[in-house]
Amino acid sequence: MSSPVYWGSPRQAQISPSETLPAKLDLILDKLHIRDRVKDRQVAIKMHLGTNVGYSVIHPVLVRRVVQAVLDGGGKPFVTDLPWCVEGAHTRGYTTETLGCPIYPSTGYKDQSASAVPFTFRGLTEFQIGTPVVEADFLIDLAHVKGHPSSSYGGAIKNLALGCMSGATRGRMHDVAHWDPYFFKEHCPDEATRVAIRESCPFGAIVDDKQDPDGLHLHDDKCNQCMRCTGIAPGAFVPQESNFRAFMEVMNYAAQHVLNTFEPGCATFINIANNQIPVCDCYGISPMPVMRDAGVFGSDDIVAIEQAVLDLTADSAIDEDALPGVLAIIRREGHPWQWIHGIYKDPYYQTAHAEQIGLGSRAYNLVDVLPVAVPDFKHETYIATSV
């Protein structure tokens, strides 16, 4: 069964506040019945507050609209993110005064407030989910859509999967991308060949293995599968698609465990697909956006909203002039995010796997909350007349 995904286009017909994104976000909040669902509830608004000098995160004006809707409904909202993001949030415009509610670290100020949930996957044995999130009664997943070096795309799922976990858990989640071996010494004849494999990567993705001085380690976030490394000594170094997929899988499982801490119907999802930079907000910088704005999305189905965002951006052209020099397009295949981060980092694989494990449904019905209409310019005036 398809789920409704409410959408506000970034386009305007009239030069009017009523057609701006904040106004369309208000309409989406109405469609999601936020005010009717939050009375007397502790409402966690999970978002990415960014770090350092990053300014492409969700604008406080938009966050304030969400907070106000919760307050209007009699809820008790708080914004939450990782401790190191909360610590400097005020330097990026996020304060209690600007947002209208407190800002709490999702795993406590020392990253030590978390509830352990057993889960076994590629060396991972548990998820440590932040206590403030676990103890909330209602969840609003307010995500900034952007590229992601390890999965090509970051939206609602990524916002929960990594942003609600302890640092130790996040580290182990990234480690699943190294479970299947990719360096095979038996096919590497000598030290010179090993060095040649390492130096073949123009992006610095291949480095010496800290655990094995004779080994090689692949930084999957930097790897765009150009496959230059595979041509040095056939069979010696082979990036594994299964490792890239595993990271997307573990994010799905993590998001699922976060959502399992809430009663059915007590979670909703909003994706802001503007200022779509090529990397995660945790980098603490704001490179130029590489994809045109796609607007604001809202749904009670986390998989449906991700699928809708991906579908509406699937035909977007990458602004190649905006790409940082360390990023390069190798193949123009798959979703545009794959053009940048590699064909093995397929965001559609993530939504397919998410549906498979019961996280939600990829089937959706897109509802435009304010269709762009051609204005009647004959009745438009720039200056109000007075009598």
C-alpha positions in Angstrom: 0.0 0.0 0.0 1.3 3.4 -0.9 1.9 6.1 1.7 1.3 9.8 1.2 4.4 12.0 0.8 3.5 15.7 1.1 5.7 17.9 -1.0 6.3 21.6 -1.3 8.1 22.7 -4.4 11.0 25.2 -4.1 9.5 27.2 -7.0 7.2 30.2 -6.6 4.7 31.7 -9.0 4.0 34.8 -7.0 6.6 37.0 -5.2 4.7 36.4 -1.9 5.5 34.9 1.5 2.5 32.6 1.0 4.4 30.6 -1.6 7.8 30.3 0.2 9.2 27.1 1.7 8.3 28.1 5.3 4.6 28.5 4.1 4.7 25.1 2.4 6.3 23.6 5.4 3.4 24.9 7.5 1.0 23.2 5.1 2.9 19.9 5.4 2.9 20.1 9.2 -0.9 20.5 8.9 -1.2 17.5 6.6 0.9 15.4 9.1 -1.5 16.6 11.9 1.4 17.4 14.1 -0.6 19.6 16.5 -3.2 16.8 17.0 -0.5 14.2 17.9 1.8 15.8 20.4 -0.3 17.0 23.4 1.6 16.6 26.6 4.3 14.6 24.9 8.0 15.0 25.1 8.9 15.6 21.4 12.4 14.9 20.1 13.1 16.9 17.0 16.2 15.1 15.6 18.2 17.1 13.1 21.8 17.6 12.1 23.1 20.9 13.6 26.3 20.7 11.7 29.8 21.6 13.0 32.4 24.2 12.7 31.6 26.7 9.9 29.0 24.7 8.1 26.0 26.9 7.1 24.2 24.7 4.6 22.2 23.0 7.4 18.5 23.5 7.9 17.8 27.2 8.4 16.6 28.2 11.9 13.5 29.8 10.3 12.3 26.4 9.2 13.2 24.7 12.4 11.2 27.3 14.3 8.1 26.5 12.3 8.3 22.8 13.4 8.9 23.8 17.0 6.0 26.2 17.0 3.6 23.6 15.6 4.6 21.3 18.5 4.1 24.1 21.0 0.7 25.0 19.5 -0.4 21.4 20.0 0.6 21.3 23.7 3.8 19.3 23.2 7.1 19.8 24.9 9.7 19.9 22.1 13.5 19.7 22.2 16.0 19.7 19.4 18.6 17.0 19.6 21.8 16.0 17.9 25.3 14.6 18.7 27.2 16.2 21.6 29.9 17.7 19.4 27.2 19.3 17.1 25.2 20.7 20.0 28.3 22.2 21.6 28.9 24.8 18.9 25.3 25.0 17.6 24.9 28.6 18.8 27.7 29.7 16.4 25.5 28.5 13.5 22.4 30.3 14.6 20.8 27.5 16.7 19.9 28.7 20.2 17.0 28.2 22.6 15.9 31.7 21.7 16.0 31.3 17.9 14.4 27.9 17.9 11.9 28.3 20.8 12.9 25.1 22.6 15.9 23.6 24.4 18.7 21.8 22.5 20.0 18.6 24.1 22.8 16.2 23.0 21.3 13.0 21.8 23.8 10.9 23.9 24.5 13.2 26.7 27.1 15.9 27.1 29.9 13.4 27.5 28.5 10.9 24.9 27.9 8.4 27.7 24.1 8.5 28.1 22.8 5.6 25.9 20.7 2.5 26.1 22.3 -0.7 24.7 20.2 -2.8 22.4 21.7 -6.2 21.3 22.2 -6.5 17.6 24.7 -8.7 15.7 25.9 -7.7 12.2 29.5 -7.9 10.7 31.3 -7.6 14.1 28.7 -5.2 15.6 27.2 -6.6 18.7 24.8 -3.8 19.9 23.4 -0.4 19.2 23.9 2.3 21.9 20.9 4.6 21.4 20.9 8.0 23.0 18.8 8.1 26.2 17.2 11.5 25.5 15.8 10.0 22.3 14.7 6.7 23.9 12.9 8.6 26.7 11.0 10.9 24.3 7.3 10.2 23.5 7.3 11.4 20.0 9.9 11.8 17.2 10.1 14.3 14.4 13.0 13.3 12.1 13.9 16.7 10.5 16.6 15.9 8.0 18.7 17.9 5.6 19.1 16.1 2.3 22.7 16.1 0.9 25.3 13.7 -0.4 27.1 11.3 1.8 30.6 9.9 1.2 29.9 6.4 2.5 26.4 5.9 1.1 26.1 8.6 -1.6 22.9 10.0 -0.1 22.0 11.2 3.4 18.4 11.9 4.4 15.9 10.8 7.1 17.4 7.3 7.6 20.9 8.5 8.0 19.8 11.3 10.4 18.5 8.7 12.8 21.0 5.9 12.1 24.1 7.9 13.0 22.8 10.9 14.8 21.1 8.9 17.6 24.0 6.6 18.4 27.0 6.8 20.7 30.4 7.5 19.2 31.5 3.9 19.8 28.5 2.6 17.9 29.0 4.9 15.0 32.6 3.7 14.7 31.6 0.1 14.6 28.9 0.9 12.1 31.5 2.3 9.7 33.7 -0.7 10.3 31.2 -3.0 8.7 32.5 -1.7 5.4 35.7 -3.6 6.0 34.2 -7.0 6.9 34.8 -8.6 3.5 38.5 -8.6 2.6 39.6 -6.5 -0.4 43.5 -6.7 -0.2 44.8 -10.2 -1.1 48.5 -10.5 -0.4 48.9 -13.7 -2.4 48.3 -11.7 -5.5 50.7 -8.9 -4.5 54.2 -10.0 -5.5 56.3 -7.5 -3.6 56.4 -4.3 -1.6 56.8 -2.1 -4.7 53.5 -3.4 -6.0 51.8 -2.7 -2.7 53.1 0.9 -2.8 52.0 1.2 -6.4 48.5 0.1 -5.5 48.4 2.6 -2.7 49.7 5.4 -4.9 47.3 4.6 -7.8 44.4 6.2 -6.0 44.3 9.9 -6.9 41.9 10.6 -4.0 44.0 9.2 -1.2 41.4 6.5 -0.4 44.0 3.7 -0.1 46.5 4.0 2.8 48.8 1.6 4.8 46.9 -0.6 7.2 47.5 0.5 10.8 47.0 -3.1 12.0 49.2 -4.7 9.4 52.3 -2.9 8.1 52.2 -5.1 5.0 48.6 -4.5 4.3 46.4 -1.8 2.8 43.3 -0.1 4.1 40.5 1.5 2.0 38.8 4.6 3.2 35.4 3.8 1.7 34.2 7.4 2.1 36.8 8.6 -0.3 36.5 5.7 -2.8 34.4 6.4 -5.9 35.2 3.0 -7.4 37.3 4.4 -10.3 39.0 1.0 -10.1 42.5 2.3 -11.0 43.7 0.2 -8.1 42.5 -3.0 -9.7 44.8 -2.6 -12.7 48.1 -2.7 -10.9 48.2 -6.3 -9.9 45.1 -8.3 -10.9 43.3 -9.8 -7.9 45.5 -8.0 -5.3 43.2 -5.1 -4.5 39.4 -5.4 -5.2 36.9 -3.0 -3.6 33.9 -5.1 -2.7 30.4 -4.0 -3.5 29.1 -6.0 -0.5 31.1 -3.7 1.9 29.5 -0.6 0.5 26.1 -2.1 0.7 26.7 -3.3 4.2 27.1 0.3 5.5 23.7 1.2 4.0 22.2 -2.0 5.5 23.5 -1.2 9.0 22.1 2.3 8.8 18.7 0.8 8.0 18.9 -1.5 11.0 20.0 1.3 13.3 17.2 3.6 12.2 14.8 0.7 12.7 16.0 0.2 16.3 15.6 3.9 17.0 12.0 3.9 15.7 11.3 0.7 17.7 11.6 2.8 20.9 8.5 4.8 19.9 4.9 3.6 19.9 3.3 3.1 16.5 2.2 6.4 15.0 4.5 8.4 17.2 7.1 9.3 14.6 7.1 11.4 11.5 9.6 12.5 8.9 10.5 15.8 7.2 13.2 16.1 4.6 14.5 19.5 3.5 16.1 19.0 0.1 17.7 22.4 -0.3 21.4 23.4 -0.3 22.3 19.9 -1.4 26.0 19.8 -0.8 28.0 16.7 -1.9 29.1 15.6 1.6 27.6 15.2 5.1 27.1 18.3 7.4 29.4 16.7 9.9 32.3 17.9 7.7 31.8 21.3 9.2 32.0 23.1 5.9 29.5 24.2 3.2 30.8 23.5 -0.3 28.7 24.8 -3.2 25.4 22.9 -3.7 25.8 20.5 -6.5 22.2 19.7 -7.2 19.2 22.1 -7.6 16.8 22.6 -4.7 14.0 20.0 -4.5 11.9 21.5 -1.8 10.4 20.1 1.4 8.9 16.6 2.0 6.9 15.1 4.8 5.5 11.7 5.5 4.8 9.1 8.3 6.7 6.5 6.3 10.5 6.9 6.4 11.1 4.7 3.3 8.4 6.4 1.2 9.9 9.9 1.9 13.4 8.7 1.0 12.1 7.1 -2.2 10.2 10.2 -3.2 13.3 12.5 -2.6 15.4 10.2 -4.7 12.9 10.0 -7.5 12.4 13.7 -7.7 16.2 14.3 -7.9 17.0 11.4 -10.2 16.9 13.6 -13.3 18.8 16.5 -11.6 22.0 17.5 -13.3 25.1 17.6 -11.2 26.7 21.1 -11.2 30.2 19.8 -12.0 31.7 23.3 -11.7 30.6 23.2 -8.1 32.4 20.0 -7.2 35.4 20.3 -4.8 38.6 19.2 -6.5 38.8 16.1 -4.4 35.6 14.8 -6.0 35.3 13.6 -9.5 32.6 12.0 -11.7 33.8 8.7 -13.0 30.6 7.3 -14.5 27.3 9.0 -15.3 25.3 6.0 -14.3 22.6 5.5 -11.6 21.3 8.3 -9.4 23.3 11.5 -9.6 24.6 11.0 -6.1 26.3 7.9 -7.5 28.0 9.9 -10.2 29.9 11.7 -7.4 30.5 8.9 -4.9 30.5 5.8 -7.0 28.3 3.2 -8.6 28.5 0.8 -5.6 26.9 3.4 -3.3 23.4 3.0 -4.7 20.8 5.0 -2.7 18.0 2.9 -4.3 19.6 -0.2 -2.8 19.2 1.4 0.6 15.5 2.0 0.2 15.0 -1.5 -1.3 16.7 -3.1 1.7 14.8 -0.8 4.1 11.5 -2.0 2.6 12.8 -5.6 2.8 13.4 -5.5 6.5 10.0 -3.9 7.2 11.2 -0.3 7.8 8.5 1.1 5.5 7.3 1.0 1.9 8.8 2.4 -1.3 5.3 2.9 -2.7 4.1 6.4 -2.3 1.6 9.0 -3.5 3.1 12.4 -4.0 0.8 15.2 -2.8 1.8 18.7 -3.9 0.6 20.9 -1.0 0.7 24.1 -3.1 0.9 23.5 -6.9 2.7 26.3 -8.7 0.1 28.2 -10.8 0.6 30.6 -13.6 -0.1 34.1 -12.1 -2.5 36.6 -13.6 -0.1 39.4 -14.1 -2.9 41.8 -15.1 -4.0 41.8 -11.5 -0.6 42.1 -10.0 0.7 45.3 -8.5 4.0 46.3 -7.1 2.7 49.3 -5.1 -0.4 49.3 -3.0 -2.7 52.1 -3.8 -4.4 54.2 -1.2 -7.6 56.1 -1.3 
